[in-house]
């Protein structure tokens, strides 16, 4: 039998997928999983309170920490309230507050970062040093100080999250903008006599929008965890309303029993952050490959 007709030779002629094609399938899978998880919780935040089968504070169960049943798919909490209704309502505060704070933190940080890169040296140094002072303070420590000084409220939680994470957005945006200002098209715009605001809005921002959006997605994840941690400590969203972190804290007594009242909101926080992370990572990897 000749070598050309041998099974090994025939098998060697089979097409082999390129490395880029083999890596593309897992990336698409992560993107879809992340989009489904994140989109699900966004839809829950929008429509959840309208779909809640019971009023959020109604004592509808006879037993506390009851298991799943047809009447209560996620059981009841420590007072006999329907956990499904409370999660559908609490997700609005977790997702909504985190989205608002992430948008504000990224917008403020990116705007200051771009303007600092275009500003005179003394102003850039002043703003950067103030930013370094803020970023050196741990986010949870800053949140504890703010709540201790001014009391817990929804506006204060948003302000605290913005103060905690805008400095990181500033640092990334300033680094991107400083690199872009050395390119030829920015130098041409300066030669034409264009002002700083024009260069910032027309020449710089469109060319750095994708990294800024990816960073905003990471800020969203960090803020979800910060707000959930604050609520777990009893310093976040206050009763009678509750977010997902509050639901874990108030039902912590059922942890030894493995109650759904503790497990369900914890799983909700986990799937929300995992979905956002998978979506951000897959989109960032896709942009990097397109750039290569």
C-alpha positions as a Python dict, from the first residue, in 0.01 Angstrom:
ca = {
    (1, 'X'): (0, 0, 0),
    (2, 'X'): (146, 332, -102),
    (3, 'X'): (191, 612, 147),
    (4, 'X'): (-55, 833, -41),
    (5, 'X'): (-333, 575, 3),
    (6, 'X'): (-261, 489, 368),
    (7, 'X'): (-518, 586, 634),
    (8, 'X'): (-267, 814, 804),
    (9, 'X'): (-200, 999, 481),
    (10, 'X'): (-571, 1032, 408),
    (11, 'X'): (-640, 1157, 757),
    (12, 'X'): (-366, 1417, 728),
    (13, 'X'): (-559, 1582, 446),
    (14, 'X'): (-854, 1666, 673),
    (15, 'X'): (-898, 2040, 733),
    (16, 'X'): (-778, 2162, 1071),
    (17, 'X'): (-948, 2456, 1239),
    (18, 'X'): (-725, 2758, 1284),
    (19, 'X'): (-640, 2870, 1640),
    (20, 'X'): (-851, 3183, 1598),
    (21, 'X'): (-1154, 2975, 1496),
    (22, 'X'): (-1105, 2733, 1786),
    (23, 'X'): (-1087, 3025, 2032),
    (24, 'X'): (-1390, 3194, 1883),
    (25, 'X'): (-1647, 2938, 2001),
    (26, 'X'): (-1571, 2969, 2375),
    (27, 'X'): (-1573, 3347, 2343),
    (28, 'X'): (-1914, 3345, 2177),
    (29, 'X'): (-2043, 3103, 2440),
    (30, 'X'): (-1922, 3331, 2721),
    (31, 'X'): (-2076, 3631, 2548),
    (32, 'X'): (-2414, 3464, 2519),
    (33, 'X'): (-2409, 3331, 2875),
    (34, 'X'): (-2307, 3673, 3007),
    (35, 'X'): (-2566, 3853, 2796),
    (36, 'X'): (-2843, 3615, 2907),
    (37, 'X'): (-2758, 3643, 3276),
    (38, 'X'): (-2705, 4018, 3275),
    (39, 'X'): (-3007, 4083, 3050),
    (40, 'X'): (-3224, 3866, 3273),
    (41, 'X'): (-3149, 4074, 3581),
    (42, 'X'): (-3194, 4400, 3393),
    (43, 'X'): (-3539, 4280, 3286),
    (44, 'X'): (-3613, 4172, 3644),
    (45, 'X'): (-3512, 4518, 3766),
    (46, 'X'): (-3748, 4681, 3515),
    (47, 'X'): (-4049, 4451, 3530),
    (48, 'X'): (-3995, 4255, 3852),
    (49, 'X'): (-4215, 4461, 4086),
    (50, 'X'): (-4503, 4435, 3838),
    (51, 'X'): (-4466, 4055, 3825),
    (52, 'X'): (-4438, 4002, 4201),
    (53, 'X'): (-4718, 3764, 4309),
    (54, 'X'): (-4757, 3928, 4653),
    (55, 'X'): (-4704, 4271, 4807),
    (56, 'X'): (-4340, 4296, 4906),
    (57, 'X'): (-4407, 4337, 5278),
    (58, 'X'): (-4714, 4116, 5315),
    (59, 'X'): (-4702, 3832, 5570),
    (60, 'X'): (-4846, 3562, 5349),
    (61, 'X'): (-4687, 3245, 5492),
    (62, 'X'): (-4767, 3061, 5813),
    (63, 'X'): (-4409, 2940, 5870),
    (64, 'X'): (-4079, 3124, 5862),
    (65, 'X'): (-3807, 2991, 5633),
    (66, 'X'): (-4055, 2765, 5457),
    (67, 'X'): (-3918, 2566, 5164),
    (68, 'X'): (-4017, 2592, 4801),
    (69, 'X'): (-4378, 2516, 4721),
    (70, 'X'): (-4636, 2588, 4454),
    (71, 'X'): (-4757, 2893, 4648),
    (72, 'X'): (-4404, 3017, 4729),
    (73, 'X'): (-4152, 2902, 4462),
    (74, 'X'): (-3857, 3046, 4659),
    (75, 'X'): (-4001, 2984, 5004),
    (76, 'X'): (-4062, 3245, 5271),
    (77, 'X'): (-3832, 3464, 5480),
    (78, 'X'): (-3788, 3497, 5856),
    (79, 'X'): (-4126, 3673, 5889),
    (80, 'X'): (-4320, 3453, 5646),
    (81, 'X'): (-4299, 3692, 5349),
    (82, 'X'): (-4279, 3560, 4993),
    (83, 'X'): (-3911, 3556, 4888),
    (84, 'X'): (-3988, 3558, 4515),
    (85, 'X'): (-4175, 3887, 4553),
    (86, 'X'): (-3896, 4036, 4764),
    (87, 'X'): (-3623, 3934, 4518),
    (88, 'X'): (-3821, 4065, 4220),
    (89, 'X'): (-3851, 4399, 4400),
    (90, 'X'): (-3506, 4407, 4559),
    (91, 'X'): (-3328, 4350, 4227),
    (92, 'X'): (-3450, 4691, 4112),
    (93, 'X'): (-3253, 4864, 4386),
    (94, 'X'): (-2936, 4655, 4339),
    (95, 'X'): (-2925, 4686, 3959),
    (96, 'X'): (-3067, 5038, 3942),
    (97, 'X'): (-2840, 5195, 4201),
    (98, 'X'): (-2533, 5020, 4058),
    (99, 'X'): (-2613, 5132, 3703),
    (100, 'X'): (-2669, 5494, 3807),
    (101, 'X'): (-2352, 5503, 4017),
    (102, 'X'): (-2144, 5333, 3745),
    (103, 'X'): (-2267, 5577, 3479),
    (104, 'X'): (-2191, 5877, 3700),
    (105, 'X'): (-1851, 5746, 3812),
    (106, 'X'): (-1738, 5664, 3458),
    (107, 'X'): (-1876, 5986, 3309),
    (108, 'X'): (-1715, 6207, 3573),
    (109, 'X'): (-1387, 6015, 3575),
    (110, 'X'): (-1361, 6003, 3195),
    (111, 'X'): (-1445, 6372, 3153),
    (112, 'X'): (-1191, 6482, 3413),
    (113, 'X'): (-931, 6242, 3273),
    (114, 'X'): (-962, 6376, 2917),
    (115, 'X'): (-958, 6738, 3029),
    (116, 'X'): (-660, 6676, 3260),
    (117, 'X'): (-462, 6528, 2969),
    (118, 'X'): (-529, 6847, 2770),
    (119, 'X'): (-488, 7091, 3059),
    (120, 'X'): (-172, 7283, 3154),
    (121, 'X'): (86, 7086, 3347),
    (122, 'X'): (13, 7245, 3686),
    (123, 'X'): (-360, 7177, 3662),
    (124, 'X'): (-301, 6819, 3547),
    (125, 'X'): (-69, 6759, 3843),
    (126, 'X'): (-317, 6910, 4091),
    (127, 'X'): (-611, 6704, 3969),
    (128, 'X'): (-399, 6387, 3952),
    (129, 'X'): (-272, 6428, 4310),
    (130, 'X'): (-626, 6482, 4440),
    (131, 'X'): (-732, 6172, 4250),
    (132, 'X'): (-444, 5974, 4402),
    (133, 'X'): (-557, 6080, 4750),
    (134, 'X'): (-910, 5955, 4684),
    (135, 'X'): (-806, 5630, 4522),
    (136, 'X'): (-583, 5544, 4819),
    (137, 'X'): (-889, 5521, 5047),
    (138, 'X'): (-1049, 5172, 5044),
    (139, 'X'): (-1402, 5189, 4908),
    (140, 'X'): (-1565, 5016, 5205),
    (141, 'X'): (-1380, 5238, 5452),
    (142, 'X'): (-1495, 5548, 5266),
    (143, 'X'): (-1850, 5414, 5262),
    (144, 'X'): (-1842, 5345, 5637),
    (145, 'X'): (-1715, 5697, 5708),
    (146, 'X'): (-1979, 5857, 5484),
    (147, 'X'): (-2265, 5657, 5635),
    (148, 'X'): (-2142, 5723, 5989),
    (149, 'X'): (-2122, 6096, 5922),
    (150, 'X'): (-2440, 6153, 5721),
    (151, 'X'): (-2661, 5847, 5777),
    (152, 'X'): (-2771, 5583, 5528),
    (153, 'X'): (-2984, 5693, 5234),
    (154, 'X'): (-3009, 5607, 4867),
    (155, 'X'): (-2858, 5940, 4742),
    (156, 'X'): (-2569, 5901, 4987),
    (157, 'X'): (-2502, 5544, 4868),
    (158, 'X'): (-2482, 5667, 4508),
    (159, 'X'): (-2250, 5955, 4605),
    (160, 'X'): (-2029, 5719, 4804),
    (161, 'X'): (-2003, 5473, 4514),
    (162, 'X'): (-1919, 5755, 4274),
    (163, 'X'): (-1648, 5892, 4505),
    (164, 'X'): (-1505, 5543, 4545),
    (165, 'X'): (-1485, 5448, 4177),
    (166, 'X'): (-1461, 5772, 3978),
    (167, 'X'): (-1086, 5802, 4061),
    (168, 'X'): (-1016, 5467, 3894),
    (169, 'X'): (-1208, 5577, 3585),
    (170, 'X'): (-1012, 5904, 3588),
    (171, 'X'): (-677, 5725, 3594),
    (172, 'X'): (-763, 5496, 3303),
    (173, 'X'): (-916, 5776, 3093),
    (174, 'X'): (-626, 6012, 3155),
    (175, 'X'): (-377, 5743, 3049),
    (176, 'X'): (-571, 5673, 2729),
    (177, 'X'): (-614, 6043, 2650),
    (178, 'X'): (-245, 6119, 2717),
    (179, 'X'): (-143, 5852, 2466),
    (180, 'X'): (-388, 5981, 2206),
    (181, 'X'): (-273, 6343, 2238),
    (182, 'X'): (66, 6245, 2093),
    (183, 'X'): (-90, 6116, 1768),
    (184, 'X'): (-82, 6314, 1446),
    (185, 'X'): (-452, 6385, 1406),
    (186, 'X'): (-465, 6551, 1749),
    (187, 'X'): (-158, 6758, 1666),
    (188, 'X'): (-324, 6863, 1339),
    (189, 'X'): (-637, 6970, 1529),
    (190, 'X'): (-422, 7180, 1762),
    (191, 'X'): (-244, 7334, 1465),
    (192, 'X'): (-582, 7431, 1319),
    (193, 'X'): (-647, 7620, 1641),
    (194, 'X'): (-920, 7391, 1777),
    (195, 'X'): (-1007, 7438, 2145),
    (196, 'X'): (-964, 7182, 2421),
    (197, 'X'): (-1335, 7098, 2435),
    (198, 'X'): (-1345, 7028, 2061),
    (199, 'X'): (-1037, 6805, 2078),
    (200, 'X'): (-1177, 6624, 2382),
    (201, 'X'): (-1522, 6561, 2234),
    (202, 'X'): (-1439, 6507, 1867),
    (203, 'X'): (-1082, 6376, 1850),
    (204, 'X'): (-1025, 6189, 2177),
    (205, 'X'): (-1352, 6053, 2314),
    (206, 'X'): (-1466, 5862, 2001),
    (207, 'X'): (-1128, 5685, 1988),
    (208, 'X'): (-1132, 5575, 2351),
    (209, 'X'): (-1502, 5503, 2401),
    (210, 'X'): (-1468, 5123, 2390),
    (211, 'X'): (-1211, 5093, 2672),
    (212, 'X'): (-1412, 5345, 2874),
    (213, 'X'): (-1729, 5139, 2831),
    (214, 'X'): (-1547, 4820, 2929),
    (215, 'X'): (-1415, 4996, 3238),
    (216, 'X'): (-1767, 5116, 3320),
    (217, 'X'): (-1885, 4756, 3311),
    (218, 'X'): (-1620, 4662, 3565),
    (219, 'X'): (-1720, 4959, 3782),
    (220, 'X'): (-2076, 4828, 3774),
    (221, 'X'): (-1962, 4491, 3912),
    (222, 'X'): (-1754, 4656, 4185),
    (223, 'X'): (-2044, 4882, 4284),
    (224, 'X'): (-2286, 4587, 4302),
    (225, 'X'): (-2050, 4416, 4544),
    (226, 'X'): (-1995, 4738, 4743),
    (227, 'X'): (-2367, 4810, 4781),
    (228, 'X'): (-2442, 4447, 4864),
    (229, 'X'): (-2169, 4445, 5126),
    (230, 'X'): (-2296, 4768, 5280),
    (231, 'X'): (-2650, 4631, 5291),
    (232, 'X'): (-2524, 4309, 5448),
    (233, 'X'): (-2369, 4521, 5724),
    (234, 'X'): (-2699, 4704, 5770),
    (235, 'X'): (-2562, 5032, 5631),
    (236, 'X'): (-2707, 5017, 5282),
    (237, 'X'): (-3067, 5031, 5165),
    (238, 'X'): (-3284, 5066, 5473),
    (239, 'X'): (-3621, 4902, 5559),
    (240, 'X'): (-3898, 4885, 5455),
    (241, 'X'): (-3729, 4863, 5113),
    (242, 'X'): (-3455, 4606, 5055),
    (243, 'X'): (-3197, 4516, 4795),
    (244, 'X'): (-3039, 4177, 4738),
    (245, 'X'): (-2771, 4236, 5002),
    (246, 'X'): (-3034, 4330, 5259),
    (247, 'X'): (-3224, 4010, 5185),
    (248, 'X'): (-2916, 3802, 5267),
    (249, 'X'): (-2854, 3993, 5590),
    (250, 'X'): (-3207, 3980, 5727),
    (251, 'X'): (-3239, 3605, 5662),
    (252, 'X'): (-2894, 3505, 5784),
    (253, 'X'): (-3059, 3316, 6071),
    (254, 'X'): (-3175, 3052, 5823),
    (255, 'X'): (-2823, 2976, 5700),
    (256, 'X'): (-2784, 2676, 5932),
    (257, 'X'): (-3104, 2531, 5786),
    (258, 'X'): (-3000, 2594, 5426),
    (259, 'X'): (-3307, 2813, 5380),
    (260, 'X'): (-3387, 2940, 5032),
    (261, 'X'): (-3440, 3282, 5188),
    (262, 'X'): (-3060, 3307, 5225),
    (263, 'X'): (-2949, 3106, 4923),
    (264, 'X'): (-3175, 3270, 4662),
    (265, 'X'): (-3059, 3635, 4703),
    (266, 'X'): (-2696, 3520, 4731),
    (267, 'X'): (-2730, 3328, 4404),
    (268, 'X'): (-2896, 3634, 4251),
    (269, 'X'): (-2597, 3854, 4340),
    (270, 'X'): (-2358, 3588, 4211),
    (271, 'X'): (-2530, 3538, 3875),
    (272, 'X'): (-2561, 3914, 3823),
    (273, 'X'): (-2189, 3975, 3876),
    (274, 'X'): (-2082, 3663, 3685),
    (275, 'X'): (-2303, 3760, 3390),
    (276, 'X'): (-2163, 4113, 3379),
    (277, 'X'): (-1804, 3981, 3405),
    (278, 'X'): (-1849, 3725, 3127),
    (279, 'X'): (-2008, 3983, 2899),
    (280, 'X'): (-1734, 4241, 2961),
    (281, 'X'): (-1451, 3990, 2920),
    (282, 'X'): (-1588, 3846, 2596),
    (283, 'X'): (-1646, 4189, 2442),
    (284, 'X'): (-1298, 4306, 2546),
    (285, 'X'): (-1139, 3994, 2397),
    (286, 'X'): (-1331, 4046, 2074),
    (287, 'X'): (-1208, 4405, 2044),
    (288, 'X'): (-850, 4300, 2118),
    (289, 'X'): (-860, 4036, 1843),
    (290, 'X'): (-1005, 4285, 1595),
    (291, 'X'): (-725, 4523, 1686),
    (292, 'X'): (-465, 4252, 1621),
}
